[in-house]
Amino acid sequence: MRTIWSFQSAGRIVFGAHAAGQTGEIARSQGATRALLITDPVLLGAGLADPIRDSLETAGVAVTLYDGGEPEPTIRAALECRALAAETQPDVVIGLGGGSNMDLAKIVAVLMAHGGHPGDYMGDSKIPGPIAPLIAISTTAGTGSEVSAATVLKDTDRNVKFGVLSNYLRPLVAIVDPLLTLSCPPSVTADSGIDALTHAIEAYTAVDNETFPLPPGEVTIYQGRHPLGEYLAEKAIHLVGQHLPTAVKEGSNLAAREGMHLASLLAGLAFGNIGVALVHALEFPIGTAAHCPHGRGNGLLLPYVMEFNKPERIETMGRIAEILGADTRGKTPEAAADAAIEAVRNLRREVGIPERLRDIGVREEQLRGFAEASSAFQRLLRVNPRQATVDDIEQILRAAY
């Protein structure tokens, strides 16, 4: 039985409008004189990298730009970016973008410090020590990667995604500036926002820390649900329900953007310590095969997994219903839990997230294979409050089909 929990985050969090303007000062305060700025062509074209580069150069930090970031960062991109770092010898790595660019920056910082190949660190707690200094600047409100201890890469040779988890992956500094999300398109805002909701709900409903089923001798960054993570997740759920529809429909609404960026941050802090669970285990193989954005796939699957988990989390789900504004007065605990699932469905529908696997191109004959692939993610499945067999997973997918 586990009775001890801990909490870890980025070394420092800087939040608020114009926070990105402090990047140069922050890098310089760490002794940096050379920076590798990792971003992608879309953000570069939108001009979001310009103020970051200007801030760095004004502070006397020379900048090397890598703009080869991808929607799903690949091993190829990681090795390419690592080669650029070997040439320029930066003192600090800066990831600017959504989760993908920040994930790429994380693995590059690992390779700079420890060498080798990205695949060498696949799995949980395989990084042997601190990585190169890393600053993460988020431009979407969803992944929480700026404070999390995980990175996901795609192996294009095998057409699979794999995760690297380690508390050493948490950035030295996380910069969260809502102004950077104002140009985020509605579809990306919706996908990112529903991703934050998924992170928060999976953390909020996770297996309890006291009963976390970690096999003897195994090490993991996840711990199951504990009070601090639970409080953060609850606030994140509230903020998503309050602000996501407005952020999608009124992209220039700074209050909504700020609310969603805070929701993403808090959800990242919650799941980065408690863990994510069955939704993510299902999404990994499906998202890879269907070429579906990660957040969109999570949002599609979330209510179906909530339905499966309901018997183990009746009261918690009733609380989720209240947080999302559902009227649970006079309802039985089960009816209140159902109201939570319906509230998630309604929110998903309001922001345009697909409701069925067939809507993203999944074929019925693929479902068993996806179930078998998902069952291999034991590091995620053990965070789930209800144990799921391969047959259980297949039934969830058939309900979602």
KAVEN-V377666 format. One record per run of one state. SS is the DSSP state (H for helix, E for strand, L for the rest). FROM is the first residue (numbers start at 1). TO is the last residue. Records with the same first field share a line. If there is no record, write none. Layout:
BEGIN
SS=FROM-TO  FROM-TO
END
This chain:
BEGIN
L=1-11  16-18  30-33  39-39  46-47  59-61  67-67  69-73  89-91  98-98  115-117  122-122  125-133  139-149  156-159  166-166  170-172  177-177  182-185  205-207  212-224  226-226  250-253  275-277  291-293  313-313  324-332  351-356  361-363  375-377  382-389  401-401
E=12-15  34-38  40-40  62-66  68-68  74-74  92-97  123-124  134-138  150-155  160-165  173-176  208-208  225-225
H=19-29  41-45  48-58  75-88  99-114  118-121  167-169  178-181  186-204  209-211  227-249  254-274  278-290  294-312  314-323  333-350  357-360  364-374  378-381  390-400
END
